[in-house]
Amino acid sequence: MVRPVRRRSTPRKPAEPPDPEPPGPERPHDRFLRLEPDRAAREWTRYEGTAQRDLFRDLRARFLGRHRGSGSWSLDVGAGPGRFTGRVGTPGSRHVALDLSRKMLEQSAGEGRGEEAPVRSDRVVGDGLHPPFEDGHFGTVAVLGNTLGFEGDAGPGLLVAAERLVGAGGVLIVEIAPGAGERSRYLGRLPAGAVRRLVAAPAGAVAPRVQREGYAAEPVRHRSTTFRRWTVGELRRRWESTGWAIRETMAVAPALGADPERLSAVAADPKAWSRLTELEELLGREPERWRRAAAVLVAARRGPVPGAR
């Protein structure tokens, strides 16, 4: 008797799971909601610790001081830890810091830490695209730190939301990043000590020498498919056609802003440092400096609101 051969059944190979969908670009909203506490703590020091950072901080603070709208309320959109919140608006304003990240706002402790005159601020967790405030409520609104650019395609919506919050006669201050930056060729070829002695002279005497040799473009350090580069022309055309008056446009530190060696030398001389800020402001107001600047500050005053009494 022949016994039947029992065939072993070959186990079926499990079906391959489908390939995961390629991750799409992370929305700014999600990026800030998952912000690590240590990164939030480091954000405050982004404008201190080196001569370069000190210059960027001083130039922004001086710009804010020149453009303070009337009104008892001021708003810092995308405030982070509130480095500049206390400088937005008048010293007597009710200062409000708005940011997506609770961790960022917790770093400020509401005190404007590290400033010469600490200012208390109200901290509000919220989205600048849909701010939880009434239209026209603020005398001064600031959108600093290239917040518009980091919003990517949502940037125009953020700008509209910020505009609506400014009351009649109020001021809106925006920071954009048109390019990778540039620096003075003339100052770049001088030894650090010679630069320190030179910039101690009045800015009006130094500027022609810088302008004569022109500027060298900085290399592009970061490439992003989500960051939106705004131009000064976009903002000016938009505002001038809708009743806003441009008060000042300034590229941030086009002469020595990216030169740590020479900046450190200048910082050692208080008089030279003071004159350098004046020189950077003078050069930064030239329209030719706005196209390639790594940061441009624009201040505009709102005219009468249509339909308002």
KAMO-V469928 format. One record per residue. N is the residue number from 0. SS is DSSP state (H for helix, E for strand, C for the rest). PHI is phi in whole degrees, -180 to 180 (none if undefined). D_CENTER is the distance of its C-alpha to the mean C-alpha in whole Angstrom. Layout:
BEGIN
[[N:SS:PHI:D_CENTER] [N:SS:PHI:D_CENTER]]
END
This chain:
BEGIN
[[0:C:none:91] [1:C:-95:87] [2:C:-76:84] [3:C:-67:81] [4:C:-80:79] [5:C:-83:76] [6:C:-80:73] [7:C:-79:69] [8:C:-80:67] [9:C:-76:63] [10:C:-62:61] [11:C:-69:58] [12:C:-75:55] [13:C:-60:52] [14:C:-63:50] [15:C:-68:47] [16:C:-66:44] [17:C:-63:42] [18:C:-60:39] [19:C:-65:36] [20:C:-64:33] [21:C:-61:30] [22:C:-63:27] [23:C:-82:25] [24:C:-63:21] [25:C:-70:20] [26:C:-70:18] [27:H:-53:15] [28:H:-57:17] [29:H:-68:19] [30:H:-61:17] [31:H:-76:15] [32:H:-67:19] [33:C:-100:20] [34:C:-61:18] [35:C:-75:20] [36:H:-59:21] [37:H:-69:20] [38:H:-68:17] [39:H:-62:16] [40:H:-67:17] [41:H:-72:16] [42:H:-62:12] [43:H:-63:13] [44:H:-81:14] [45:H:-64:11] [46:H:-118:11] [47:C:-156:15] [48:C:112:18] [49:C:-137:18] [50:H:-61:18] [51:H:-62:15] [52:H:-66:13] [53:H:-62:15] [54:H:-64:14] [55:H:-60:11] [56:H:-66:11] [57:H:-62:14] [58:H:-66:12] [59:H:-69:9] [60:H:-64:12] [61:H:-65:15] [62:H:-63:13] [63:H:-61:13] [64:H:-66:16] [65:H:-84:17] [66:C:-133:16] [67:C:-119:18] [68:C:-79:20] [69:C:-73:23] [70:C:117:24] [71:C:-93:24] [72:E:-125:21] [73:E:-133:17] [74:E:-134:15] [75:E:-111:11] [76:E:-87:10] [77:C:69:9] [78:C:-69:10] [79:C:61:11] [80:C:-80:13] [81:C:83:12] [82:C:-54:11] [83:C:-113:11] [84:H:-56:13] [85:H:-69:16] [86:H:-97:15] [87:C:-80:14] [88:C:81:17] [89:C:-83:20] [90:C:-57:21] [91:C:-88:24] [92:C:-68:22] [93:E:-87:22] [94:E:-87:18] [95:E:-125:17] [96:E:-110:15] [97:E:-115:14] [98:E:-155:13] [99:C:-69:15] [100:C:-96:16] [101:H:-64:19] [102:H:-63:19] [103:H:-62:15] [104:H:-65:17] [105:H:-65:20] [106:H:-66:18] [107:H:-76:17] [108:C:53:21] [109:C:69:20] [110:C:-116:21] [111:C:57:18] [112:C:-58:19] [113:C:81:19] [114:C:-86:19] [115:C:-63:22] [116:C:-128:23] [117:C:-55:22] [118:C:-125:21] [119:C:-75:22] [120:E:-139:20] [121:E:-86:21] [122:E:-104:19] [123:E:-126:19] [124:E:-83:19] [125:C:-175:18] [126:C:-98:17] [127:H:-63:14] [128:H:-71:17] [129:H:-135:19] [130:C:-66:19] [131:C:-84:22] [132:C:-134:22] [133:C:-76:24] [134:C:-60:23] [135:C:70:23] [136:C:-83:23] [137:E:-114:20] [138:E:-82:20] [139:E:-139:16] [140:E:-128:13] [141:E:-122:10] [142:E:-124:7] [143:C:-102:4] [144:C:67:2] [145:C:58:3] [146:H:-57:6] [147:H:-59:8] [148:H:-66:9] [149:H:-68:9] [150:C:-75:12] [151:H:61:14] [152:H:-65:17] [153:H:-85:16] [154:H:-55:13] [155:H:-58:15] [156:H:-67:17] [157:H:-65:14] [158:H:-64:13] [159:H:-60:17] [160:H:-63:17] [161:H:-67:15] [162:H:-60:17] [163:H:-66:20] [164:H:-79:19] [165:E:-84:19] [166:E:-78:22] [167:E:-59:24] [168:E:81:24] [169:E:-82:20] [170:E:-121:17] [171:E:-116:14] [172:E:-119:10] [173:E:-128:8] [174:E:-113:5] [175:E:-128:6] [176:C:-129:8] [177:C:-67:12] [178:C:-149:13] [179:C:-91:14] [180:C:106:14] [181:E:-157:17] [182:E:-147:19] [183:E:-69:22] [184:H:-68:26] [185:H:-62:28] [186:H:-67:26] [187:H:-70:26] [188:C:-98:29] [189:C:-93:30] [190:C:-61:31] [191:H:-57:29] [192:H:-64:31] [193:H:-67:32] [194:H:-64:28] [195:H:-59:28] [196:H:-69:31] [197:H:-66:30] [198:H:-74:27] [199:C:-71:29] [200:C:-77:30] [201:C:-55:29] [202:H:-58:26] [203:H:-64:28] [204:H:-85:30] [205:H:-86:28] [206:H:-54:26] [207:H:-60:29] [208:H:-66:30] [209:H:-65:26] [210:H:-66:26] [211:H:-65:30] [212:H:-93:29] [213:C:80:26] [214:E:-133:23] [215:E:-107:22] [216:E:-73:20] [217:C:-78:18] [218:C:-70:19] [219:C:-73:17] [220:C:-91:17] [221:C:-132:16] [222:C:-112:17] [223:C:-137:16] [224:C:-90:18] [225:C:-107:16] [226:C:-75:12] [227:C:-105:13] [228:C:-90:12] [229:C:-88:12] [230:C:-113:14] [231:H:-62:14] [232:H:-58:18] [233:H:-58:17] [234:H:-65:15] [235:H:-64:18] [236:H:-63:21] [237:H:-64:20] [238:H:-73:19] [239:H:-66:22] [240:C:-89:24] [241:C:-123:24] [242:C:89:24] [243:E:-92:21] [244:E:-113:21] [245:E:-71:19] [246:E:-95:18] [247:E:-163:16] [248:E:-130:14] [249:E:-146:13] [250:E:-71:12] [251:C:-87:11] [252:C:55:14] [253:C:-77:16] [254:C:-89:19] [255:C:-119:19] [256:C:-56:15] [257:C:-110:16] [258:C:-118:20] [259:H:-63:20] [260:H:-64:24] [261:H:-73:24] [262:H:-64:21] [263:H:-63:23] [264:H:-65:26] [265:H:-67:25] [266:H:-63:23] [267:C:-72:27] [268:C:-120:28] [269:H:-55:26] [270:H:-67:28] [271:H:-64:26] [272:H:-64:23] [273:H:-63:23] [274:H:-69:24] [275:H:-63:21] [276:H:-61:18] [277:H:-66:21] [278:H:-66:21] [279:H:-62:18] [280:H:-68:17] [281:H:-61:20] [282:H:-69:19] [283:H:-66:16] [284:C:-83:17] [285:C:-73:20] [286:H:-54:19] [287:H:-64:20] [288:H:-87:17] [289:C:-82:15] [290:C:-69:16] [291:C:-105:15] [292:C:-66:12] [293:C:-77:10] [294:C:-154:7] [295:E:-131:9] [296:E:-103:8] [297:E:-129:11] [298:E:-118:13] [299:E:-138:16] [300:E:-105:19] [301:E:-83:21] [302:C:-82:25] [303:C:-59:28] [304:C:-78:27] [305:C:-56:30] [306:C:86:33] [307:C:-80:32] [308:C:-101:35]]
END
